[in-house]
């Protein structure tokens, strides 16, 4: 039934209010979960922090589904014509003018709209293809960061450091704050070579919320001294006695950036105005895309929206084509890339290789599991898209042929666009097998040694974090720009606690062992670490390096002991910075130096 303009306007306004209410409920619950991290940190409830990160992921889709149901029940939104949706969008914008999270609310609007009415992303006038409300000067009631002025503090810079540590209001005491302040000041002096010339306007700015992850609370800030800015991050940990201490201070922007690597678990931080937090982080890490910062703050949907906008902008300013990714073709995933853009695009094939016993639903569950666990810097996170539209002219003919042959159910050819119904996107890395092949060709023993040691460390750390990679071939791991080895093929991952690690029993008689036939029973989740060497150690140089660093990975005992520790609830420490940067190490070194000096005296 046709409505007059006044009725349409009223309905559009009510629809907009309903969607804002749905988003506000989402962010209220999101923020409550994030803020609770401080209580969990005080209580040393490490499983609770991991559970919060995992549970928070589902909040967004739950609120979107609730809002979709309301829109259909109260407004029959599926039946609305284009004019009402156009008016609803304008009303929605009006409601965001004094909102603290307008960019997130716009993304929420897009999600609700696209669930109600199928529209391809590229030709839609009713969603927020570009942001409509600026976030540049948004501020919360309390400033996003605290400012400290050493010249005004009676104890100067040392006093400011102490105030920073105290102002987070943790309930546990610091074991020795004076010692921590001393370590911090000495580290700054070592990093700078000397203290900078003091200026009257020197100030230290610290984000109001700590960033919680695993067993650490990270203090993020910067010192501003005239025209110079110095970023810093300080992890605060619990001692064995339950007291707090500062473990180190990171003073290089790239090292701080590794804290926000997508290969690590998301942070919990209490943010009234997330755009202001992202802007502060971009100021100290200008090379970090906003999309990755939003994602690492637990705002994955906003990360996806920002990423796709960046990708479309890049496509407008580049001319190269999407091509099949270099390296060994996968049995499950079809992978392509754009050479000028540092990401790979992955979709699930319609038919898998004969050795793969999984289906589409299983692969999707595995990729979702990766988002929910502690990735300990060893698993690449992915951005997951539905109905991603990319210009057909930018696809190489070889890639188009492969898509049509191997994944026809996942693509639609809509005029000038290829629409991919389900797509994963992740940071591009050099495949480890290609890295090792090149190192062997060039005789780079140092690179072989480093890569093999890193690979083994990745396997160990994943195991300690309750992840068994399943398919451990070199091709399923990549080397980052910082030389770190990261796992990125997830169709066979399992929880360590779901695996049964066994030794191969001796053959009842020698002839049976020589026959190559299996003489023992094997269940679905049985794993025999002795067999790993068969497909990993085909090169003598790689074998020698592996046996120097990781021979125990071929012994079931390592896996059985690690699984037992996980089952007992042991949460081990992982440090996203080198061991020799930790103040505990510096303190021990200083003690040894003092002992040596005493002996010489």
C-alpha positions in Angstrom: 0.0 0.0 0.0 1.4 3.4 -1.0 2.0 5.9 1.9 2.0 9.6 1.8 5.3 11.5 2.3 4.5 12.2 6.0 3.9 8.5 6.7 7.1 7.6 4.8 9.1 10.1 6.8 7.8 8.9 10.1 8.5 5.3 9.2 12.0 6.1 8.0 12.8 7.9 11.2 11.5 5.0 13.3 13.6 2.6 11.3 16.7 4.7 11.8 16.1 4.9 15.5 15.7 1.1 15.7 19.0 0.6 14.0 20.8 3.1 16.2 19.3 1.4 19.2 20.5 -2.0 17.9 24.0 -0.6 17.5 24.0 1.1 20.9 23.1 -2.1 22.6 25.9 -3.9 20.7 28.6 -1.3 21.7 27.3 -1.2 25.3 27.8 -4.9 25.7 31.1 -4.8 23.7 32.4 -2.1 26.0 31.3 -3.8 29.2 33.1 -7.0 28.1 36.3 -5.0 27.3 36.2 -3.0 30.5 35.9 -6.2 32.5 39.4 -7.1 31.4 40.8 -4.8 34.2 39.0 -6.9 36.9 40.2 -10.1 35.3 43.8 -8.8 35.2 43.6 -7.8 38.9 42.3 -11.3 39.7 44.9 -13.0 37.5 42.1 -14.8 35.8 43.9 -15.6 32.6 41.3 -18.1 31.2 38.7 -15.4 31.9 40.6 -12.9 29.6 40.9 -15.5 26.9 37.2 -16.3 27.2 36.3 -12.6 27.0 38.2 -12.2 23.7 36.5 -15.3 22.3 33.0 -14.5 23.4 33.2 -10.9 22.3 33.6 -12.0 18.7 30.0 -13.2 18.5 28.5 -10.0 19.9 28.3 -8.2 16.6 26.4 -10.8 14.6 24.0 -11.5 17.5 23.0 -7.8 17.6 22.7 -7.6 13.9 20.4 -10.6 13.8 18.3 -9.1 16.7 18.0 -5.8 14.8 17.1 -7.6 11.5 14.3 -9.5 13.2 13.0 -6.2 14.8 13.1 -4.4 11.4 11.1 -7.2 9.7 8.7 -7.6 12.6 7.9 -4.0 13.3 8.5 -2.3 9.9 8.1 -5.1 7.3 11.4 -3.7 6.1 11.7 -6.4 3.3 8.7 -4.8 1.6 10.0 -1.2 1.7 10.7 0.6 -1.5 14.0 2.4 -2.3 12.7 5.8 -1.3 12.0 4.7 2.3 15.5 3.2 2.6 17.0 6.4 1.2 15.1 8.4 3.7 16.0 6.0 6.6 19.7 6.5 5.7 19.4 10.3 5.9 17.6 10.0 9.2 20.3 7.6 10.5 23.0 10.2 9.6 21.1 12.8 11.5 21.1 10.6 14.6 24.9 10.2 14.4 25.9 13.9 14.5 26.6 13.8 18.2 27.4 10.0 18.4 30.7 8.8 19.9 31.0 5.8 17.5 29.5 7.0 14.2 31.8 5.0 11.9 31.0 1.8 13.7 27.2 2.6 13.6 27.4 3.2 9.8 29.0 -0.2 9.4 26.2 -1.7 11.6 23.6 -0.1 9.3 25.3 -1.7 6.3 25.2 -5.1 8.0 21.6 -4.9 8.9 20.6 -3.5 5.4 22.5 -6.3 3.6 20.9 -9.0 5.7 17.4 -7.7 4.9 17.8 -6.9 1.2 20.3 -8.5 -1.1 22.3 -5.8 -2.8 25.7 -6.1 -4.3 28.2 -3.8 -2.6 29.4 -2.0 -5.7 26.2 -0.4 -7.0 24.3 0.3 -3.8 23.0 3.8 -3.1 21.6 2.9 0.3 24.6 1.8 2.4 27.6 3.7 3.6 30.2 3.0 0.8 32.1 6.1 2.2 31.8 7.5 5.8 29.2 10.2 6.1 30.2 11.5 9.6 33.7 12.6 10.3 35.5 11.1 13.3 38.5 13.5 13.1 37.7 15.6 16.2 35.5 13.3 18.2 36.3 13.4 21.9 34.9 11.5 24.9 33.8 13.2 28.1 37.2 12.4 29.6 40.1 13.0 27.3 41.2 9.9 25.5 44.7 10.3 26.9 46.2 11.6 30.2 48.9 14.3 29.9 51.8 14.5 32.3 54.3 17.4 32.6 57.7 16.6 34.0 58.6 20.2 34.6 55.6 20.6 36.9 56.1 17.4 38.8 58.1 17.7 42.0 60.1 14.5 41.1 60.5 15.4 37.5 60.5 12.7 34.8 60.9 9.8 37.3 57.9 11.1 39.2 55.8 11.2 36.0 56.6 7.5 35.3 55.5 6.6 38.8 52.3 8.6 38.4 51.6 6.8 35.1 51.9 3.4 36.7 49.7 4.4 39.6 46.9 6.1 37.6 45.6 2.9 36.1 44.3 2.0 39.5 45.2 -1.6 39.6 44.3 -3.3 42.9 47.5 -5.2 43.1 50.6 -3.4 44.4 53.8 -3.1 42.4 56.6 -5.3 43.7 59.2 -2.5 43.5 58.0 0.6 41.6 61.3 2.5 42.2 63.2 -0.4 40.6 60.8 -0.4 37.6 61.1 3.4 37.2 64.9 3.1 37.3 64.8 0.4 34.6 62.5 2.5 32.4 64.7 5.6 32.7 67.9 3.7 31.9 66.3 2.0 28.9 65.2 5.4 27.5 68.7 6.8 28.0 70.3 3.8 26.3 67.8 4.1 23.4 68.3 7.8 22.9 72.0 7.8 23.6 71.4 10.8 25.9 68.5 12.7 27.4 67.1 15.2 24.9 67.3 18.9 25.6 64.5 19.7 28.1 61.8 21.9 26.9 59.2 23.7 29.0 56.4 22.1 27.0 57.6 18.5 27.3 54.7 16.3 28.0 53.9 12.6 28.2 50.6 11.4 26.8 49.2 8.0 27.8 46.0 6.4 26.5 43.5 6.2 29.3 42.7 2.5 29.0 45.4 -0.1 29.3 45.4 -2.8 26.5 44.8 -6.2 28.0 45.8 -9.5 26.3 46.7 -12.9 27.8 48.6 -12.2 31.0 49.7 -8.6 30.3 48.4 -5.1 30.5 50.1 -2.7 28.0 50.5 1.0 28.7 50.6 2.8 25.3 51.8 6.4 25.0 54.2 9.0 23.6 56.5 11.7 24.9 56.2 15.0 23.0 59.2 17.3 23.2 58.9 20.3 20.9 58.9 19.0 17.4 60.0 15.5 18.5 57.7 12.6 19.4 58.8 9.4 21.1 56.3 6.5 21.2 56.4 3.9 23.9 54.6 0.8 25.2 55.1 -0.8 28.6 53.9 -4.3 29.4 52.9 -4.8 33.1 52.9 -8.4 34.3 52.2 -10.3 37.5 55.2 -11.8 39.5 55.0 -15.3 41.0 54.1 -13.6 44.3 51.1 -11.9 42.6 52.6 -8.4 42.5 53.0 -6.1 39.5 56.1 -5.2 37.6 57.0 -3.5 34.3 58.6 -6.2 32.1 60.2 -3.8 29.5 59.6 -0.6 27.5 59.3 -0.7 23.7 60.6 2.5 22.2 60.7 1.7 18.4 57.5 2.2 16.4 58.0 -1.0 14.5 58.4 -3.0 17.8 55.2 -1.4 19.1 53.6 -2.4 15.8 54.4 -6.1 16.4 52.1 -5.9 19.4 49.3 -5.1 17.0 50.2 -7.8 14.5 47.2 -9.7 13.2 49.0 -12.9 14.1 48.2 -12.2 17.8 45.1 -12.3 19.9 42.9 -9.2 19.9 43.2 -6.6 22.7 40.6 -5.8 25.3 40.5 -2.0 25.9 37.7 0.2 27.3 37.1 2.9 24.6 34.4 5.5 24.6 35.6 6.9 21.3 37.4 4.2 19.4 38.2 6.5 16.5 40.3 8.6 18.8 42.2 5.5 20.0 42.9 4.5 16.4 44.1 8.0 15.6 46.4 8.1 18.5 47.8 4.6 17.5 48.2 5.8 13.9 50.2 8.8 15.1 52.7 6.5 16.8 52.6 3.8 14.1 51.9 5.7 10.9 52.6 2.6 8.7 49.8 0.6 10.4 46.6 0.5 8.3 43.5 1.7 10.2 41.8 -1.5 9.3 44.4 -3.6 11.2 44.2 -1.3 14.3 40.4 -1.6 14.4 40.6 -5.3 14.0 43.2 -5.7 16.8 41.0 -3.6 19.1 38.3 -6.3 18.6 36.3 -4.2 16.1 36.6 -6.7 13.3 33.6 -5.5 11.2 35.0 -2.0 11.2 38.4 -3.4 10.2 36.7 -5.2 7.2 34.9 -2.0 6.2 38.0 0.1 6.3 40.1 -2.5 4.5 37.6 -2.8 1.6 37.5 0.9 1.2 41.3 1.0 1.1 41.3 -1.8 -1.5 38.8 -0.1 -3.8 40.9 3.1 -3.5 44.0 1.2 -4.4 42.3 -0.4 -7.4 41.4 3.1 -8.7 45.1 4.1 -8.5 46.7 1.0 -9.9 46.6 -1.1 -13.1 48.1 -4.5 -12.4 46.0 -7.6 -12.4 45.0 -10.2 -9.9 47.0 -13.4 -10.5 47.3 -16.8 -9.1 49.6 -16.6 -6.0 53.1 -18.0 -6.6 54.0 -21.3 -4.9 52.6 -24.8 -4.7 48.8 -24.9 -5.4 46.7 -25.9 -2.4 44.4 -28.9 -2.3 41.6 -27.0 -0.5 42.1 -23.2 -1.1 42.4 -21.3 -4.3 44.7 -18.4 -3.6 45.3 -15.3 -5.7 47.0 -11.9 -5.1 47.4 -8.4 -6.5 51.2 -7.9 -6.9 50.9 -4.2 -5.9 48.9 -4.9 -2.8 50.4 -6.8 0.2 47.5 -9.3 0.7 46.4 -12.7 -0.6 42.8 -13.6 -1.4 41.6 -17.2 -0.6 38.5 -19.0 -1.4 37.5 -22.6 -0.8 37.5 -24.9 -3.8 34.4 -26.8 -4.9 36.3 -30.1 -5.0 39.3 -30.9 -2.8 42.3 -33.0 -3.4 41.8 -36.7 -2.8 43.9 -36.7 0.4 41.6 -34.1 2.1 38.8 -35.4 4.2 37.0 -32.1 5.0 34.1 -30.1 3.5 33.3 -26.4 3.2 31.6 -26.2 6.6 34.6 -27.8 8.3 37.1 -25.4 6.7 34.9 -22.4 7.7 34.8 -23.7 11.3 38.6 -24.0 11.3 39.1 -20.5 10.1 36.7 -19.2 12.7 38.5 -21.1 15.4 41.7 -19.2 14.5 39.9 -15.9 15.5 38.9 -17.3 18.9 42.2 -18.7 20.1 45.5 -17.1 21.2 47.5 -16.9 18.0 50.7 -16.2 19.9 52.2 -14.4 17.0 52.2 -17.6 14.9 48.9 -17.7 13.0 47.8 -15.2 10.4 44.4 -13.7 11.1 42.0 -13.4 8.1 39.3 -10.9 7.1 36.3 -12.9 6.0 34.0 -11.4 3.3 30.7 -12.4 1.7 29.7 -11.2 -1.8 32.9 -9.2 -2.4 32.7 -7.5 -5.8 36.0 -6.9 -7.7 36.4 -5.5 -11.2 36.5 -8.3 -13.7 39.0 -6.4 -16.0 41.6 -6.7 -13.2 41.6 -10.5 -13.2 44.2 -12.3 -15.4 42.7 -14.8 -17.8 44.6 -17.6 -16.1 43.0 -16.7 -12.8 39.5 -16.4 -14.3 39.8 -19.8 -15.9 40.9 -21.3 -12.6 38.0 -19.7 -10.7 35.5 -21.0 -13.3 37.0 -24.5 -13.1 37.7 -24.9 -9.4 35.2 -22.7 -7.6 32.2 -22.0 -9.9 29.7 -22.2 -7.0 31.5 -19.3 -5.2 31.6 -16.8 -8.1 29.0 -14.7 -10.0 30.0 -12.8 -13.1 27.8 -9.7 -12.9 28.6 -7.4 -15.9 31.9 -5.6 -15.1 32.4 -7.4 -11.8 33.4 -10.7 -10.4 31.4 -11.3 -7.2 33.0 -13.8 -4.8 30.4 -15.2 -2.4 32.8 -16.2 0.3 36.4 -14.9 0.6 39.3 -14.8 3.1 41.9 -12.1 2.9 45.2 -12.1 4.8 48.6 -10.4 4.8 50.9 -11.7 2.1 54.1 -13.6 3.2 56.8 -15.4 1.4 56.0 -19.2 1.6 58.6 -20.9 3.8 59.3 -23.6 1.2 60.2 -20.9 -1.4 62.3 -19.1 1.2 64.3 -22.2 2.1 64.7 -23.2 -1.6 66.2 -19.8 -2.4 68.4 -19.9 0.7 69.8 -23.4 -0.4 70.4 -22.2 -4.0 72.3 -19.2 -2.7 74.2 -21.2 0.0 72.8 -19.0 2.8 73.3 -21.3 5.8 72.5 -18.4 8.1 69.0 -18.1 6.6 68.4 -21.8 6.6 69.4 -22.0 10.3 67.2 -19.0 11.2 64.1 -20.2 9.2 64.3 -23.8 10.6 64.7 -22.5 14.1 61.8 -20.1 13.7 59.7 -22.9 12.1 60.3 -25.2 15.1 59.6 -22.4 17.5 56.3 -21.7 15.7 55.3 -25.4 16.1 56.2 -25.3 19.8 54.4 -22.1 20.6 51.3 -23.2 18.8 51.3 -26.5 20.7 51.6 -24.7 24.0 48.7 -22.5 23.0 46.6 -25.7 22.4 46.9 -25.7 18.6 48.1 -28.7 16.5 48.7 -27.5 12.9 47.9 -30.8 11.3 49.5 -30.3 8.0 53.0 -29.1 8.9 54.5 -28.9 5.4 56.8 -26.0 4.8 54.4 -24.6 2.2 51.8 -24.0 4.8 54.0 -21.5 6.7 55.2 -18.0 5.6 58.0 -15.7 6.5 57.1 -12.2 7.6 59.0 -9.0 6.7 60.6 -9.3 10.2 61.8 -12.8 9.5 59.2 -14.5 11.8 57.6 -17.8 10.7 53.8 -17.8 10.7 51.3 -20.6 10.0 48.5 -19.8 7.5 46.8 -23.0 6.3 44.0 -24.0 8.6 42.0 -26.8 7.1 43.6 -29.5 9.2 44.2 -27.7 12.6 43.0 -29.3 15.7 43.1 -28.5 19.4 46.0 -30.3 21.0 43.6 -31.7 23.6 41.6 -33.4 20.9 44.7 -35.3 19.5 46.2 -38.6 20.7 50.0 -38.5 20.3 51.4 -42.0 20.0 54.7 -43.7 19.4 54.8 -46.2 16.6 54.8 -49.7 18.2 57.5 -52.1 17.2 56.7 -54.4 14.4 55.9 -58.0 15.5 58.6 -59.2 13.0 61.2 -57.3 10.9 59.7 -58.4 7.5 56.4 -56.6 8.3 58.3 -53.3 9.0 60.1 -53.6 5.7 56.9 -54.2 3.8 55.6 -50.7 4.2 52.3 -51.9 5.5 50.8 -50.5 8.7 50.8 -53.2 11.5 49.0 -51.1 14.1 45.6 -49.6 14.5 45.1 -45.9 13.8 42.1 -43.8 14.9 41.0 -40.5 13.4 42.9 -38.2 15.7 46.0 -40.3 16.3 49.2 -38.5 15.6 52.7 -40.2 15.2 55.4 -37.5 15.5 58.1 -39.9 14.3 56.5 -39.7 10.9 57.1 -35.9 10.6 60.7 -36.3 9.5 59.6 -38.2 6.4 58.1 -35.1 4.7 60.0 -32.4 6.5 63.7 -33.5 6.3 64.2 -34.2 2.6 67.3 -31.9 2.4 70.5 -32.7 4.3 71.2 -29.1 5.2 67.7 -28.6 6.5 67.8 -31.9 8.4 71.1 -30.9 10.1 69.6 -27.5 11.2 66.4 -29.1 12.4 68.2 -31.8 14.5 70.4 -29.1 16.1 67.3 -27.2 17.4 64.2 -29.3 17.4 64.8 -33.1 17.5 62.2 -33.5 20.3 59.4 -32.5 17.9 59.8 -36.0 16.5 59.3 -37.6 19.9 55.7 -38.2 21.1 56.9 -37.3 24.7 57.1 -33.6 23.9 53.5 -33.6 22.6 52.2 -35.7 25.4 53.8 -33.5 28.1 52.5 -30.3 26.4 49.0 -31.7 26.1 49.1 -32.7 29.8 50.1 -29.2 30.8 47.2 -27.7 28.8 44.8 -30.2 30.4 46.0 -29.1 33.9 45.1 -25.5 33.0 48.6 -24.1 32.7 48.8 -20.8 30.8 52.4 -20.2 29.7 53.9 -16.8 29.0 54.5 -15.5 25.5 56.5 -12.3 25.0 55.9 -10.3 21.8 59.4 -8.9 22.1 62.9 -10.5 22.4 63.8 -12.1 25.7 66.9 -10.0 26.0 64.8 -6.8 26.1 63.1 -7.9 29.4 64.1 -5.9 32.5 64.4 -9.2 34.4 67.2 -10.1 32.0 68.8 -6.7 32.4 68.6 -6.9 36.1 70.3 -10.3 36.2 73.0 -9.1 33.8 73.7 -6.1 36.0 73.9 -8.4 39.0 76.5 -10.6 37.2 78.5 -7.4 36.2 78.5 -6.3 39.8 79.7 -9.7 40.9 82.5 -9.6 38.3 83.6 -6.2 39.4 83.7 -7.3 43.0 85.8 -10.3 42.1 88.2 -8.1 40.2 88.5 -5.7 43.1 
